[in-house]
Amino acid sequence: MEEFKKRVQSDLIKRVPGMADTGFLGSDAVRPILPALVEELTDGIAIAQRLGANAPLLYVNKAFEHLTGYARNEVIGKDCRYLQGNERDQPEIARIRAAIEAGEPVDATLRNYRKDGSAFWNSLSLRPAWVGEDLLYVGILRDVSALRQAHIALDRVANMDGTTGCLNRQSFLLAAEERFAKHAAATLLVVKLDVIGFHDLNTGYGFEVGDALLCETGRRLRDLGAALVARMGANEFALAFELPDEQSADAIVSLVSTALAADFVVAGANVSLRFAIGYAIGKPVGSTLSLIRNAGTALWAAKSDPLSGPRRFRDIDHEQARRHVRMTRELKVAVANDEFVYHYQPQVDLLTGEWLGTEALIRWNHPLFGNQLPGRFIETAERSGLLLDLTERSLTTVATFARRVNANRDKALRFSVNVSAGEFLQHDMAEMLERVLRLTSADPAWLTLEITESMFLSDTPGVMDALARLRQIGVGLSVDDFGTGYSNLRSLETFPVTEIKIDRTFVSELATRPSRRVIVRAVIDLGHALGLTVVAEGVETEAQRAMLGELGCPVGQGYLFGAPTDGEGFAASLARVGAAEWTQRDTSPGLTRMD
């Protein structure tokens, strides 16, 4: 062996690349110092002989000893594969083995292990060298662990969502296309989901809790065994499953729902989240991105009715989505051009006929189709975020009109304005109202904000504080459409509301359904007991007016007293009613009710 090593060392100077017998490097002056130079290199050097399927080491330098932790006498004669530990299934190893068998050079980066068991990433460059009839390999080893970790970190930043550990949107799209596009026989299920009311959670609990909830959502979704899981947006996630058949999709979607049903326990909160879920099923070849878009369209449809459960994509959803896009585009123009106006419908004392107030009802003065009712655009405006842009200017419009109407009145009219829960929670309504009141010089007692009862049932932190601040300003708070949702009588006692509005469905059936009369009487009595104003909506006949009066309802609103009309029409009607009241008082002093 010693004679063989001496022969190898001598011949290496001649035959190993970089030590060729040409020029300065091959000169007689340099040859004696080459072994010393190799010994002092900072990269690890190892020389092995190929013997069948093995490659025993013949030489290692000091840098090799430092890099691996093995002394020279511990490794000479060993097969160099010992550095691989138990990880001999790394893809690079097969490529190295094939190159050695073919006697070809090869470069690879693989995970190796030091003597103490610690891992490092080894950038290995192997070059063959024939010494006589013996094939040797010269290996250059370099520890690139820091560089590898930097690449991993950069890759993670580029492809992963930092909050949840899931793929980001772009990576999900690319990975789905690459992974599934060639699987002609596969059935692909794409599920998209959205946390309902997530902005409210951020507002109420703070962004730290919001991020923790997103992180836990991502963890639960990754545990479901999906091929891909991504956070697609602020509070939107997507999963892709490869299924054996279409029939198994419903079970997977149910599994997703179940995984998200349990309360989320994070630092500082125990929260029950609700999710809108949409999904699409199909063959991925040529349509992977289409399936992802279809799942998004189904999610959009699911958001319209989140209580209906997961929504599978249907062709009709495409048309609805297109209409939504067109409506959103038109609404943006309408907001920019200030195409929204208010119509006013009177609220009347049911006994005397005196006008006590009015509800301000928003209308879209469409340049082509004329006045559009809120049902045509409010949902789209709210879901697209455009309704938030309308709120302050709308309140300013109503407050300005209230100041004009009440300027010369002994008894001011109250002006009610509908405000959605989304607007209420995403704006600092108290601060906004203060700005509006300063700008318009309107009295806060003239304004009442109407909010559906679901808002008052919310347990979102900060709701009570926000309502209390509004009441401190002097603005009224009305529970709109009371009795049509999840009525909670305790909320009327807990929240600082000033008014209940009985929904028109109860009023319309007063004469035909005795149960309606019982419910209406109970609401009226409850309002009286709590010191709240009670307003009945949808009063259209004298019979309804009379029955409500007998039940003790003080205020009514409906077409019996006047249809909603623009500001000028309302002011003119108010002037006529006022003149009629004075005339009747002069001619019939004892009259207490307008007939």
C-alpha positions in Angstrom: 0.0 0.0 0.0 2.8 2.4 0.9 4.5 1.8 -2.5 1.1 2.3 -4.2 0.5 5.6 -2.4 4.0 6.9 -3.3 3.3 6.0 -7.0 0.0 7.7 -6.8 1.5 10.9 -5.3 4.1 11.0 -8.0 1.7 10.4 -10.8 -0.9 12.8 -9.5 1.5 15.6 -10.1 1.5 14.6 -13.7 -2.0 13.5 -14.3 -4.5 15.3 -11.9 -6.1 18.3 -13.6 -4.4 21.4 -12.3 -1.1 19.7 -11.8 -0.3 19.0 -15.5 3.3 18.9 -16.6 3.1 22.1 -18.5 4.1 25.7 -17.9 4.9 27.1 -14.5 2.7 24.7 -12.5 4.5 21.7 -13.9 8.0 23.1 -13.4 10.6 21.3 -11.3 10.6 24.3 -8.9 6.8 23.9 -8.2 6.4 20.1 -8.0 8.0 19.7 -4.5 5.7 22.3 -2.9 2.4 21.0 -4.4 1.6 18.5 -1.7 2.2 21.2 0.9 -0.1 23.6 -1.0 -2.9 21.0 -1.2 -2.5 20.3 2.5 -3.0 24.0 3.3 -6.1 24.6 1.0 -9.2 25.8 2.8 -11.4 23.4 0.8 -11.4 19.8 1.8 -9.5 17.5 -0.6 -10.1 13.8 -0.7 -8.6 11.2 -3.1 -10.3 7.9 -3.6 -9.7 4.9 -5.8 -12.6 3.3 -7.7 -12.6 -0.4 -6.8 -15.7 -2.0 -8.3 -18.7 -0.6 -6.4 -16.5 0.9 -3.7 -14.3 4.0 -3.5 -11.9 3.7 -0.5 -10.1 6.9 0.5 -6.4 7.2 -0.2 -5.8 10.7 1.0 -7.5 13.7 2.8 -6.0 17.1 3.7 -6.3 19.0 6.9 -9.3 21.0 5.7 -11.1 17.7 5.2 -10.3 16.8 8.8 -11.6 20.1 10.0 -14.7 20.0 7.9 -15.8 16.5 8.9 -14.3 16.1 12.4 -12.6 12.8 11.4 -8.8 12.4 11.8 -6.9 11.2 8.7 -6.1 7.8 10.2 -9.9 7.3 10.8 -10.9 7.6 7.2 -8.0 6.3 5.0 -9.3 3.1 3.5 -12.9 3.8 4.3 -15.5 4.2 1.5 -16.3 7.9 1.3 -20.1 7.2 1.4 -19.8 7.0 5.2 -20.3 10.8 5.3 -23.9 10.3 4.0 -25.0 8.7 7.3 -28.5 7.2 6.9 -29.5 9.5 4.1 -28.4 7.5 1.1 -31.7 8.1 -0.7 -30.8 11.7 -1.6 -31.5 12.3 -5.4 -27.9 13.6 -5.9 -26.3 10.4 -4.7 -27.7 8.4 -7.6 -26.3 10.9 -10.0 -22.8 10.7 -8.3 -22.9 6.9 -8.5 -23.7 6.9 -12.2 -20.9 9.4 -13.0 -18.3 7.4 -11.1 -19.4 4.2 -12.8 -19.0 6.0 -16.1 -15.7 7.6 -15.1 -17.1 11.0 -15.7 -16.8 14.3 -13.7 -19.7 15.4 -11.6 -20.7 18.3 -9.3 -23.4 17.9 -6.6 -24.6 19.4 -3.4 -25.8 17.0 -0.8 -26.3 16.7 3.0 -23.4 15.0 4.8 -22.7 14.4 8.5 -19.7 15.2 10.7 -18.3 12.8 13.3 -20.3 14.5 16.0 -23.5 13.8 14.0 -24.2 17.4 13.0 -25.3 17.9 9.4 -23.8 20.2 6.8 -24.4 20.9 3.1 -21.5 19.7 1.1 -20.8 21.2 -2.3 -18.8 18.3 -3.9 -16.8 18.5 -7.1 -15.5 15.1 -8.3 -12.9 14.8 -11.1 -11.6 11.4 -12.5 -7.8 10.8 -12.9 -6.2 7.7 -14.4 -3.0 6.6 -12.7 -1.8 3.8 -14.8 -4.7 1.4 -14.9 -6.2 2.7 -11.7 -9.1 5.2 -11.8 -8.8 7.7 -9.0 -11.3 10.5 -8.1 -10.2 13.8 -6.6 -12.9 15.3 -4.6 -13.2 19.0 -3.5 -15.5 19.5 -0.5 -16.9 22.8 0.6 -19.3 23.6 3.4 -22.1 25.7 1.8 -24.6 25.3 4.7 -24.9 29.1 5.2 -25.4 29.7 1.5 -28.0 26.8 1.4 -29.9 28.3 4.3 -29.8 31.7 2.7 -31.3 30.1 -0.5 -33.9 28.4 1.5 -34.8 31.6 3.3 -35.0 33.5 0.0 -37.1 30.7 -1.5 -39.4 30.8 1.5 -39.8 34.6 1.2 -40.6 34.2 -2.5 -42.9 31.3 -2.2 -44.3 31.1 1.3 -46.7 33.2 3.3 -44.8 34.4 6.3 -47.8 34.5 8.7 -49.3 31.0 8.1 -46.4 28.9 6.6 -48.6 28.1 3.6 -47.8 28.8 0.0 -48.5 32.3 -1.3 -50.9 32.9 -4.1 -48.4 33.0 -7.0 -46.6 29.9 -5.8 -49.9 28.1 -5.5 -50.9 28.9 -9.0 -47.5 27.9 -10.4 -47.3 24.7 -8.3 -50.8 23.7 -9.3 -50.2 24.1 -13.0 -46.9 22.3 -12.8 -48.1 19.4 -10.6 -51.5 18.6 -12.1 -51.3 19.8 -15.7 -49.9 16.4 -17.0 -52.2 14.2 -14.9 -54.8 13.4 -17.4 -56.6 10.7 -15.4 -56.6 12.7 -12.1 -59.6 14.3 -10.6 -58.8 17.6 -9.0 -60.7 19.3 -6.2 -59.9 22.9 -5.5 -61.4 24.4 -2.3 -61.4 28.1 -1.5 -62.5 29.6 1.8 -62.7 32.9 3.4 -63.0 33.9 7.1 -66.3 35.8 7.5 -66.0 39.1 9.3 -62.2 38.9 9.6 -61.8 42.7 9.5 -64.1 42.9 12.6 -61.9 40.4 14.4 -58.8 42.5 13.6 -60.6 45.6 14.7 -61.9 44.1 17.9 -59.1 41.8 19.1 -56.1 43.4 17.4 -53.8 42.4 14.6 -51.7 40.1 16.8 -54.7 37.9 17.5 -55.8 38.2 13.9 -52.5 36.8 12.7 -52.6 34.0 15.3 -56.1 33.0 14.0 -54.8 32.9 10.4 -51.8 30.9 11.5 -54.0 28.3 13.3 -56.3 28.2 10.2 -53.3 27.4 8.0 -52.1 24.7 10.4 -55.5 23.0 10.4 -55.7 23.1 6.7 -52.2 21.7 6.2 -53.1 18.8 8.5 -55.8 17.7 6.0 -53.4 16.1 3.6 -54.0 18.4 0.6 -51.5 18.3 -2.2 -51.2 22.1 -2.0 -52.3 24.7 0.7 -52.1 28.4 0.2 -53.0 31.7 1.7 -54.4 33.5 -1.3 -55.2 36.9 0.2 -55.8 38.7 3.5 -58.1 36.0 4.9 -58.6 33.7 1.9 -57.1 30.2 1.7 -57.0 27.6 -1.1 -56.5 23.8 -1.1 -55.9 21.4 -3.9 -56.6 17.7 -3.6 -55.9 14.9 -6.1 -58.9 12.5 -5.8 -59.5 9.0 -7.1 -62.9 10.0 -8.3 -65.4 12.8 -8.2 -67.7 11.1 -5.7 -65.1 11.5 -2.9 -65.1 15.3 -3.2 -68.1 15.9 -0.9 -66.4 13.9 1.9 -63.2 16.0 1.5 -65.2 19.3 1.6 -67.0 18.0 4.7 -63.7 17.2 6.3 -62.5 20.8 5.6 -65.6 22.2 7.2 -65.2 19.9 10.3 -61.6 20.9 10.7 -62.5 24.5 11.0 -65.6 24.1 13.1 -63.9 23.9 16.5 -63.2 27.1 18.5 -59.9 28.8 17.8 -58.0 29.2 21.1 -55.2 31.7 20.7 -53.4 34.0 23.1 -55.9 36.5 24.4 -59.0 35.0 22.7 -61.3 32.1 22.3 -63.0 32.7 19.0 -65.5 30.8 16.9 -64.8 31.6 13.3 -67.2 31.2 10.4 -66.0 30.4 6.9 -67.5 30.8 3.4 -66.4 27.9 1.3 -66.5 27.4 -2.5 -65.2 24.5 -4.5 -64.8 23.2 -8.0 -64.1 19.6 -9.3 -62.7 18.6 -12.7 -59.9 17.2 -14.7 -56.8 19.3 -14.5 -55.3 18.8 -18.0 -55.5 22.2 -19.7 -57.8 23.7 -17.1 -56.0 23.7 -13.7 -56.2 27.5 -13.5 -59.8 27.4 -14.7 -60.7 25.1 -11.8 -59.0 27.5 -9.4 -61.0 30.4 -10.9 -64.2 28.4 -10.7 -63.6 27.7 -7.0 -63.1 31.4 -6.5 -66.4 32.1 -8.2 -68.1 29.5 -6.0 -66.6 31.2 -3.0 -68.0 34.5 -4.1 -71.4 33.0 -4.4 -71.0 31.3 -1.0 -70.3 34.7 0.6 -73.7 35.9 -0.5 -75.3 33.3 1.7 -72.8 32.1 4.2 -75.4 30.2 6.2 -76.1 27.8 3.3 -72.8 26.0 3.7 -70.1 25.1 1.1 -71.0 26.0 -2.4 -70.0 23.9 -5.4 -69.3 25.8 -8.6 -72.2 26.0 -11.0 -72.3 27.5 -14.5 -74.8 30.1 -13.4 -72.2 31.4 -10.9 -70.1 32.7 -13.9 -72.9 35.0 -15.0 -73.5 36.3 -11.5 -69.8 37.0 -11.1 -69.8 38.9 -14.4 -72.7 41.0 -13.3 -70.9 41.7 -10.0 -67.8 42.8 -11.9 -69.9 45.1 -14.1 -71.8 46.5 -11.2 -68.6 47.2 -9.2 -67.1 49.0 -12.2 -70.2 51.1 -12.6 -70.4 51.8 -8.9 -66.8 53.1 -8.9 -67.8 55.6 -11.5 -71.0 56.5 -9.6 -69.1 57.2 -6.4 -66.6 59.4 -8.3 -69.4 61.3 -10.0 -71.5 61.6 -6.9 -74.5 59.9 -8.5 -76.2 59.0 -5.2 -79.1 60.9 -3.7 -81.5 60.4 -0.7 -85.2 60.1 -0.7 -87.2 60.7 2.4 -90.2 58.9 3.8 -92.1 60.4 6.8 -92.5 58.8 10.2 -95.8 59.9 11.7 -97.5 60.0 15.1 -100.2 57.3 14.7 -102.7 59.2 16.8 -102.2 62.8 15.8 -100.8 62.4 12.3 -97.9 64.8 13.2 -94.7 64.2 11.2 -92.1 63.3 13.8 -89.2 62.3 11.5 -88.2 60.6 8.3 -86.1 57.8 7.1 -83.4 58.8 4.6 -83.3 56.1 1.9 -80.3 56.1 -0.5 -80.9 55.9 -4.3 -78.5 55.6 -7.2 -79.4 58.1 -9.8 -78.2 55.9 -12.7 -77.6 58.0 -15.9 -79.2 55.3 -18.1 -81.7 53.4 -15.8 -82.8 56.2 -13.5 -83.2 55.9 -9.7 -82.1 52.4 -8.5 -83.3 51.1 -5.2 -80.7 49.9 -2.6 -81.4 46.3 -3.2 -79.9 46.6 -6.7 -76.5 47.9 -5.5 -75.9 47.9 -1.7 -74.7 44.3 -1.4 -72.2 44.8 -4.2 -71.1 48.2 -2.9 -70.5 46.7 0.6 -68.7 43.6 -0.6 -66.5 45.6 -2.9 -65.6 48.2 -0.2 -67.3 51.0 -2.1 -70.0 51.5 0.5 -67.4 52.7 2.9 -66.7 55.6 0.5 -70.3 56.5 0.5 -71.0 56.6 4.2 -69.5 59.9 5.3 -70.7 61.9 2.3 -74.1 60.3 2.7 -74.3 61.3 6.4 -73.1 64.8 5.4 -75.9 65.0 2.9 -78.6 64.0 5.3 -77.3 66.2 8.1 -77.2 69.2 5.8 -80.7 68.5 4.8 -81.8 68.0 8.4 -80.4 71.4 9.3 -82.3 73.0 6.4 -85.6 71.4 7.4 -85.3 72.1 11.1 -84.1 75.6 10.8 -87.5 77.2 11.4 -89.3 74.4 13.2 -90.3 74.5 16.8 -90.1 70.7 17.1 -87.2 69.2 15.1 -87.7 66.2 12.9 -85.5 63.1 13.4 -83.6 61.8 10.4 -82.8 58.1 10.3 -80.0 56.7 8.2 -79.3 53.0 7.5 -75.7 51.9 8.3 -74.5 48.4 7.7 -72.6 46.4 10.2 -69.6 46.4 7.9 -69.6 50.2 7.7 -70.1 50.5 11.4 -67.2 48.3 12.3 -64.7 49.4 9.7 -65.2 53.1 10.3 -64.8 54.9 13.6 -68.4 56.0 13.4 -68.2 58.3 16.4 -65.3 60.2 15.0 -67.0 60.4 11.6 -70.2 61.7 13.1 -68.3 64.3 15.0 -66.7 65.5 11.7 -70.1 65.5 10.0 -71.7 67.5 12.8 -68.9 70.1 12.8 -69.1 70.5 9.1 -72.9 70.8 8.9 -73.6 72.4 12.3 -76.4 69.8 12.7 -77.8 68.9 16.1 -76.8 65.2 16.9 -80.3 64.7 18.3 -81.6 65.0 14.8 -79.8 61.9 13.6 -80.5 58.2 14.2 -78.4 55.4 12.9 -80.4 52.3 11.9 -78.6 49.0 12.2 -79.9 45.5 11.7 -80.3 43.5 14.9 -77.5 41.1 13.9 -75.1 43.9 14.6 -76.3 44.2 18.1 -75.9 40.5 18.6 -72.2 40.7 17.7 -69.8 39.8 20.4 -67.0 41.6 18.7 -65.0 43.5 21.2 -65.3 47.3 20.9 -69.0 47.2 19.7 -70.3 48.3 23.1 -67.7 51.0 23.4 -68.5 52.4 19.9 -72.2 52.4 20.6 -71.7 54.2 23.9 -69.6 56.8 22.2 -72.3 57.5 19.7 -74.8 57.9 22.4 -72.5 60.2 24.3 -72.5 62.4 21.2 -76.3 62.4 21.2 -77.0 60.3 18.1 -79.9 57.9 18.3 -79.5 54.1 17.7 -82.3 52.1 16.1 -82.7 48.3 15.7 -84.0 48.0 12.2 -86.3 45.1 11.1 -86.6 43.9 14.6 -88.0 40.4 14.9 -86.7 39.1 11.5 -83.3 37.9 12.6 -81.9 36.3 15.7 -83.8 38.4 18.2 -82.1 38.7 21.5 -84.1 40.5 24.1 -81.2 40.8 26.4 -79.3 42.9 23.8 -82.0 45.6 24.0 -81.2 45.9 27.7 -77.4 45.7 27.2 -76.9 47.9 24.3 -77.7 51.7 24.4 -80.4 51.6 21.7 -83.1 54.3 21.6 -85.5 52.8 19.1 -87.1 49.5 17.7 -88.5 49.3 14.2 -91.1 46.6 13.7 -90.6 44.9 10.3 -93.2 45.5 7.6 -93.9 41.7 7.4 -95.5 41.8 10.8 -97.6 44.9 10.0 -98.9 43.5 6.6 -100.4 40.5 8.3 -101.9 42.1 11.4 -105.4 41.7 10.1 -105.0 38.1 8.9 -102.8 36.4 11.4 -103.6 36.7 15.2 -100.1 35.5 16.0 -98.7 38.6 14.4 -100.8 40.8 16.6 -99.5 39.0 19.7 -95.9 39.5 18.6 -96.4 43.1 17.7 -98.1 43.8 21.0 -95.2 42.1 22.8 -92.6 44.2 21.0 -94.5 47.4 21.7 -94.9 46.6 25.4 -91.2 45.7 25.6 -90.3 49.0 24.0 -92.5 51.0 26.4 -91.0 49.1 29.4 -87.4 49.9 28.3 -88.2 53.5 27.4 -87.6 53.0 23.6 -89.4 54.5 20.7 -91.3 52.0 18.7 -91.8 52.6 14.9 -93.9 50.3 12.7 -92.8 50.0 9.1 -94.9 49.3 6.1 -98.1 51.0 7.2 -100.2 51.1 4.0 -103.9 51.1 5.1 -106.1 52.9 7.6 -107.0 49.5 9.1 -103.3 48.8 9.9 -102.9 52.3 11.3 -105.9 51.8 13.5 -104.8 48.4 14.8 -101.3 49.6 15.6 -102.8 52.6 17.5 -105.0 50.2 19.5 -101.9 48.1 20.3 -100.2 51.2 21.6 -97.6 51.7 18.8 -96.7 55.4 18.8 -95.0 55.9 15.4 -95.7 54.6 11.9 -93.9 54.7 8.5 -95.3 53.7 5.2 -97.1 54.6 2.0 -100.2 55.6 3.9 -98.3 58.7 5.0 -96.2 59.2 1.9 -93.9 57.5 -0.6 -90.2 58.2 -0.4 -89.4 61.4 -2.3 -86.4 63.6 -3.0 -85.5 66.4 -0.7 -87.5 69.1 -2.5 -90.6 66.9 -2.7 -90.3 66.0 1.0 -89.9 69.7 2.0 -93.0 70.6 -0.1 -95.0 67.8 1.5 -93.9 68.8 5.0 -95.0 72.4 4.3 -98.4 71.2 3.2 -98.9 68.9 6.2 -97.8 71.8 8.5 -100.3 74.1 6.9 -103.1 71.5 7.2 -102.3 70.9 10.8 -102.6 74.7 11.6 -105.9 74.9 9.6 -107.4 72.0 11.5 -106.2 73.3 14.8 -107.9 76.6 14.0 -111.2 75.1 12.8 -111.3 72.0 15.1 -109.6 72.7 18.3 -110.6 69.4 19.8 -109.3 67.2 17.0 -106.5 65.0 18.2 -106.0 62.9 15.1 -105.8 63.5 11.3 -108.2 61.4 9.3 
